[in-house]
Amino acid sequence: MNMPDTAKWLEQMRSAVGAKGFTTTGEDMAPWLTDWRGRYTGAAAAMVSPASTEETSAIVRIANENAVAIVPQGGNSGMVGGATPDASGRSIILSLRRVNNIRAIRSDEQLVVCDAGVILQNLHEALAADGQRFPLTLGGKGSATVGGLVSTNAGGTQVLRHGTMRSLVAGIEAVLPDGSIYEGLSALKKDNRGYDLKQLFIGGEGTLGIVTAATLKTVPALVDRCVAWVAVGSTDAAYQLFRFLHARVPQSLEGFEIIPQTCLESVLRHISGTRPPLAGGQPWHVLVEIVRDQPDAPDPKSIMENLLANALERGLIEDATLAASEQQAEDFWKIRESIAEAERANGPALQHDISVPVHGMARFIDEASPVIEAKFPGTKVAAFGHMGDGNVHFHVKAPEGVEAQQWMRESAKQITPLVHDLVIAAGGSISAEHGIGQNKRAELERLSSGARLSMLRAIKMAIDPGNIMNPGKLVPLASGQSGS
Ligand SMILES: Cc1cc2nc3c(=O)[nH]c(=O)nc-3n(C[C@H](O)[C@H](O)[C@H](O)COP(=O)(O)OP(=O)(O)OC[C@H]3O[C@@H](n4cnc5c(N)ncnc54)[C@H](O)[C@@H]3O)c2cc1C
């Protein structure tokens, strides 16, 4: 493509969205060209921000006609470089942040219809005012958008009871790579017209089209909750405690997070205002949340007290304390939510967002950690997170005194593949909730069966034959296919 062509389609895009939704200025685009973790920086010919589904469709049509690659972007809080363009400067960032209306809250049906650019925290607030709740939350909620959450099939800390985005999306509206609009917002309980097409966009990372709106399921707002901090002697004790609680209160157990003593120490060292919930240093801790969202349901505090007293008698736990106030409950959660930040302050670490079957997580942590630490002397593993979902963040910390950048670069080539091999051997997944993006694409290719790869490629090429939708992300195309 020659320069006059580029100038022509840029002008077409500018007039489709107006000056307010269009920029080619480096300064305007700079914050959106680097990912949240600061690992990838790209370049773009323009950042285009449509204000409606129709404008989005017009932009995609122009891009398709001119073979321009589109990188969809919401809050840019993703963890795998999925929203960062490549370095060529030939693609556009298509930002959905201006498409941000909550179209309808239908409390009687427990549904909300909202545009892709609605920020998660704003959605929470709007629903709270209506006595409803969208039961998905995560540390990036002040930036993450509905479109990004859908496209990464995000998880967070309430998956145990409510599932990931896949269970919370009832309908999708999307713009396909040729600019046509897929209208699937209707929340049908029964619909047997073949493949469930919305599922292609959930976790699709913008590789099949642009999500412009979604119908999401809501639940009643919480009446109250009880949060407990529990000390346990081992990962297996944590798992036994999980089984014990889940068997008794499956409908009200909303959080079950495992935290090693080393991570608690990091938080206490680096995060101001944090205090240890319990005296003494047990090797492992568990954050448990039991909730009630119906006024006539049993009181979560009495449930928690009874269950933990019983667990203590059975020798499942060493000690426990219940948050005495909502503020203390927040303080306990702050410890959990600050681990990533505290671990970063501690020094360089390779991070792996992995899952194995729930029953196998305790054993995975116990067996994989010494394998890694023995093979790479001086490293230390810290595994923490959503144990009730079989998902932990498996961090491998660098040996003391190494040069951070160089260690990260070199060890990523050796340590990460070994962690992933161990995950696959345990029947798990190399991406539990963050997605593949550009960060894990090579590993996905290395570790996927031929059947998985050929289905991924066939779907991608059938829906986006020109490979204009987020090329270089998620799908490892075969040579000869138009991958970047
Ligand atoms: C502090 C912190 C904590 C986090 N904790 C969690 C956690 O616990 N669980 C979890 O799952 N994630 C977590 N995340 C990751 C992140 O918040 C989620 O991946 C979120 O879904 C990204 O939303 P976003 O709008 O920022 O998307 P972006 O980062 O902008 O994009 C993410 C991907 O989706 C695509 N995309 C974005 N919008 C659209 C659209 N409208 N249509 C098509 N494709 C689109 C992009 O191209 C990219 O591939 C955390 C992030 C932060 C910063």
The ligand as a MOL file (V3000), in Angstrom:
LIG
                    3D

  0  0  0     0  0            999 V3000
M  V30 BEGIN CTAB
M  V30 COUNTS 53 58 0 0 0
M  V30 BEGIN ATOM
M  V30 1 C -4.4780 -4.9870 38.9990 0
M  V30 2 C -5.0880 -5.9420 38.0040 0
M  V30 3 C -5.6790 -7.1150 38.4680 0
M  V30 4 C -6.2610 -8.0050 37.5540 0
M  V30 5 N -6.8410 -9.1480 38.0600 0
M  V30 6 C -7.4250 -10.0030 37.2070 0
M  V30 7 C -8.0920 -11.1640 37.7110 0
M  V30 8 O -8.1420 -11.4260 38.9070 0
M  V30 9 N -8.6890 -11.9780 36.8050 0
M  V30 10 C -8.6580 -11.7250 35.4680 0
M  V30 11 O -9.2330 -12.5020 34.7080 0
M  V30 12 N -8.0170 -10.6390 34.9690 0
M  V30 13 C -7.4040 -9.7830 35.7960 0
M  V30 14 N -6.7610 -8.6710 35.2960 0
M  V30 15 C -6.6160 -8.5040 33.8310 0
M  V30 16 C -7.5980 -7.5440 33.1400 0
M  V30 17 O -8.2100 -6.6540 34.0270 0
M  V30 18 C -8.6510 -8.3280 32.3790 0
M  V30 19 O -8.0180 -9.1190 31.3810 0
M  V30 20 C -9.7030 -7.4300 31.7050 0
M  V30 21 O -10.6970 -8.2620 31.1870 0
M  V30 22 C -9.1640 -6.5610 30.5750 0
M  V30 23 O -10.1520 -5.6000 30.2190 0
M  V30 24 P -9.7330 -4.3120 29.3780 0
M  V30 25 O -10.9610 -3.5640 29.0500 0
M  V30 26 O -8.6660 -3.5670 30.0740 0
M  V30 27 O -9.1760 -5.0040 28.0500 0
M  V30 28 P -7.8600 -4.6500 27.2370 0
M  V30 29 O -6.6510 -4.8690 28.0790 0
M  V30 30 O -7.9850 -3.3570 26.5760 0
M  V30 31 O -7.9290 -5.8180 26.1310 0
M  V30 32 C -7.7800 -7.1660 26.4990 0
M  V30 33 C -7.9940 -8.0410 25.2470 0
M  V30 34 O -9.3520 -7.9410 24.8030 0
M  V30 35 C -9.4190 -7.3670 23.4810 0
M  V30 36 N -10.5500 -6.4430 23.5180 0
M  V30 37 C -10.7560 -5.4080 24.3780 0
M  V30 38 N -11.9560 -4.8490 24.1410 0
M  V30 39 C -12.5140 -5.5410 23.1140 0
M  V30 40 C -13.7530 -5.4480 22.4120 0
M  V30 41 N -14.6610 -4.5620 22.7410 0
M  V30 42 N -13.9840 -6.3240 21.4170 0
M  V30 43 C -13.0820 -7.2520 21.0660 0
M  V30 44 N -11.8910 -7.3900 21.7070 0
M  V30 45 C -11.6220 -6.5510 22.7170 0
M  V30 46 C -8.0800 -6.7140 23.2560 0
M  V30 47 O -7.7550 -6.6860 21.8940 0
M  V30 48 C -7.1600 -7.6310 24.0560 0
M  V30 49 O -6.8530 -8.7650 23.3010 0
M  V30 50 C -6.2010 -7.7480 36.1720 0
M  V30 51 C -5.6220 -6.5730 35.7160 0
M  V30 52 C -5.0800 -5.6670 36.6020 0
M  V30 53 C -4.4670 -4.4080 36.0720 0
M  V30 END ATOM
M  V30 BEGIN BOND
M  V30 1 1 1 2
M  V30 2 1 2 3
M  V30 3 2 2 52
M  V30 4 2 3 4
M  V30 5 1 4 5
M  V30 6 1 4 50
M  V30 7 2 5 6
M  V30 8 1 6 7
M  V30 9 1 6 13
M  V30 10 2 7 8
M  V30 11 1 7 9
M  V30 12 1 9 10
M  V30 13 2 10 11
M  V30 14 1 10 12
M  V30 15 2 12 13
M  V30 16 1 13 14
M  V30 17 1 14 15
M  V30 18 1 14 50
M  V30 19 1 15 16
M  V30 20 1 16 17
M  V30 21 1 16 18
M  V30 22 1 18 19
M  V30 23 1 18 20
M  V30 24 1 20 21
M  V30 25 1 20 22
M  V30 26 1 22 23
M  V30 27 1 23 24
M  V30 28 2 24 25
M  V30 29 1 24 26
M  V30 30 1 24 27
M  V30 31 1 27 28
M  V30 32 2 28 29
M  V30 33 1 28 30
M  V30 34 1 28 31
M  V30 35 1 31 32
M  V30 36 1 32 33
M  V30 37 1 33 34
M  V30 38 1 33 48
M  V30 39 1 34 35
M  V30 40 1 35 36
M  V30 41 1 35 46
M  V30 42 1 36 37
M  V30 43 1 36 45
M  V30 44 2 37 38
M  V30 45 1 38 39
M  V30 46 1 39 40
M  V30 47 2 39 45
M  V30 48 1 40 41
M  V30 49 2 40 42
M  V30 50 1 42 43
M  V30 51 2 43 44
M  V30 52 1 44 45
M  V30 53 1 46 47
M  V30 54 1 46 48
M  V30 55 1 48 49
M  V30 56 2 50 51
M  V30 57 1 51 52
M  V30 58 1 52 53
M  V30 END BOND
M  V30 END CTAB
M  END
